[in-house]
Amino acid sequence: MEHPIKILIVEDNVIIADDMQSMLEEIGYEIVDNVIVYEQAVDVLKNNHVDLVLIDIILASDKTGIDLGKHIRETYNIPFIFVTSNSDRATVENAKTVKPDGYLVKPFEQQDLYTSIEIALSNFNYAKKGVDKIENEAADEITSNSVLKDSIFVKKQHLYYRIQFTDIQFIKADNVYLEVNTVDKKFLVRSPLKDYLEKLPKNKFYRAHKSYIVNVDHIDAINSKDIMINNNLIPISKDFKEFILSSMNS
């Protein structure tokens, strides 16, 4: 990322707030402020650049985190995540009315915090581009293909891995799955090859064959029928061979 994500923490338990701040700073986020009541949060948002807000639903003020969520929705175009120890149906239903970008139940680990923030930012970027807002229930399916400026999220087991575009070497279609190959890892993604190509930078990634997308920066060798990437022989179409050879000679 070009600059650290700037986060505002709104949490009235000082011990939990400090713990969250330490976790976030360790990951590499920047904490704009750490406040305990609605009024302080409104003031910080008014006077600072904030990329995302973490909000405890129950605050040490008459106005709740849900009131703050409503204020953010009406005033700013930024994502926010509710952090709460209450996961009962009434609280969740009430929280849903202001359409939070995430919902994190205490206690949580650093990895939970990281995943929630990155998915919230990623989904929010989609929404800003006019794609329908992703509901939390559908997040598992969609976020495995979620794009940020210089990278893409890929789900493996219970974690979302952020892969830099520059690290992707080639992508192979295998039935309903795609195999995304980096230098040292493979990830399975459920997506049509054509749709996935549209998420990747146009000047680097090309459809080399009906079953392959390749990152041209990683091509090591070429002959009349194949290219080689990291000791993998990949078949190529006639059109792609002509395109590569003309690019090399230009």
N, C-alpha and C positions, 0 to 999 in steps of 0.2 A: 504494500500500500504506500501511497505517496506521503501520507501523513497519518499519525495515529488517530484512531477513532476516538472522538471526545465524548465522554459519558458523564451524565449527571446522576448521582445516587440520591434517592429520596427515601430515607429509612430512619425511623425514630429510635431504633435500638442501636446505640452507639457502638457496642461491641460487634454486632453483626455488620453494621455499616463499615467499620474499620477493616473487618475481615474481608468483606467484599472488595473494598478498595485495594487491599494487598493482593488478592487473587487477580484482580483486573490489571493492576500495574505490572504484575509478574508476567502476564500474557503479552503485555505491550500496549494496552489501551491507556488513554490519558484521562484522568479524572478531573473534570472541570470544577466540581464542588461536591460536597457531601453534606446534605441538609436534612432536617428532621420534620419540617412542617410545610404545609401547602404554600403559605405566603412566601417563604424563603425560596421555594422551588420556582414560583412564578417570577420572582425577582431575578434569579440566576438566568432563567430562560430569556428574559427580556434583555439582559445586558451581556450575554455571552453566546458564542457559537457552540451549539450542542448537537451531536450527531444522533444520540440515542439516550433515553431516560429509563432508569430502573426504578420502579415505584412500589413501595410497600403499600398495600391496600389500606391498612389501618394506620393512621398517622397521629401524632400528638397534637392535632389541631381539630377544630370542628369540621373542617372540610377533609374528606378522605382522599385516598389515592385515586379512587374512581372519579372524584371531582377534578383532580389534576389531569387525569387521562382525558376527560371531556374538554378541559381547557386547552390541552395540547392539540387535540383533534380540530378544535375550532380556530386555533390561532397559528399553529406551526405545521410544517409539512415534514415531520420527523417521526420515527418509530419509537414506541415505548413498550416495555415489558413489565407486567405485574409480578411482584415477588411477594409471596404470602405464605403464612403457615396454615391458612384456611383453604382447604380444597373441597369444602362441602358444596352441594349443588346450588344452594341459594347464593353463596358468594360468587361461584363461577358464573351463574346466570346473570348476576348483577354486573360483574366485570365485563361480560361479553357485550353489554349494551354500548360500551364505548370502543369496541373493536380493538383490543390491544394486539400488538404484534407478537406477543408471546406471554406465557404464563408459567412461572417457575415456583415450585412448592419447596419451602424450607423443610428440613435442612437439605442443602445441595452441595455437590462437589465443584471444584474449579472447572472440570470438563463440561458439566451441565451448564454452567454459566457461559462458558465460551461458545458451546453449541447453540444455546438459545439466542445469544447476541448475534452471532454470524448468520444464523438462519433468518432472524428478524430483519437484519440489514439486507440480506439477499432477497427475501420476499418483498421487502419494501421497494427495492430497486425495480423489481418486476412491475409492481403496482404503479410506480411512477411512469413507467414506459407504456402504460395503458393496458397491461395484461390484467385480467380479472384478479382481484385480491384472493390470495390463497387462504382458505380456511385452515385452521390448525389441524383438523382431522385429515386433510389431504396433504399435509406438509411432507410426510414421509416419502410419498411418491414423487412429488414435484421437486423438492429441494435436492434430490440426488442429481438434478440437472440444473441447479441454480447457478447463475452467472454473476460474478462481480467484475470490476473493470479489467483486471489482469489475470483472473483465475476462475475456476469453476469448482463447485462442490460435488463430490462424489461420495455416496454412502457406502460404507463397508462395515458389515455387522451393525453395531449400535453407534458408530461414530460417523460424522460427516468430515471427510478429509478435504482440505482446500488444496487444489492442485494448480500450480502456476501453468498458464498456457505454454510457456517456454519449455516446461518439463514433459509435456505430452509428446511422445514420439510418433505413435500411430494408433489408430482405432480400427478394430476388426469386428465386422458383424458376424454374429453366431446365433442363428435362429432369432428369438425375440430379444436377445441381449446383445449389448456391445461390450467388447473387451477393450478398456482404455489402458494403454501401455505407457508407463513412464520408464525412466532409466532402470529402476529397481523394483517396481511394483506393477500389479495388474488389478484393475477394478472392473466389476461387472455393473453395467447400467442398463436399465430397461428403457429403450428408446429406438425409434427408427433411425437409421444412419443419416438419412437426408435431413431430418429435424435437428440432429445433433450437430451436423455441419454448420447449420445456421447460427449456432451459439458460439462458434469459434472464429478467431480473427481471419478475415478473408484473405489477407496477404501472406498467410503462413500455411493454412490448412487447405488441402485439396482432395477431391475424390479421385484417388489414383486408380481405382478399380471398383466394380459394383459392390464389393465387400470391404473395401478399405478406404479410410481417410488417413492421409499422412501429413506430418509436419515437415515441410521441405527443408527446414534448417537441420534436420537430423539425417538426411539422406547421405549415406557413406559411399555408395557405388551404384552404378546403373548398367544394365545391358539391354538387349533388344526386347526382353520379356519381363524383367524384374528390376526392382531396386533393392538395395540392402540398407537396413536400419538396425544398428546394434546387433549385427549377426543374424537378423531375421530377414529371410528372403520374402519379398512381398510382390505378388503379380501386379502388373500395371496394364492399363488399356493403351491402345495405339495413340489415342488423342493425348493422354497424359505424357507418354514417352516423348511425343513431338513437342509438347508444351515445355517439359523439363529441358530437353536438348536446346530448344530455342532460347530459353531463359539463361542457360549456362553459356551460350555463345554470344548473348547480347551484351 
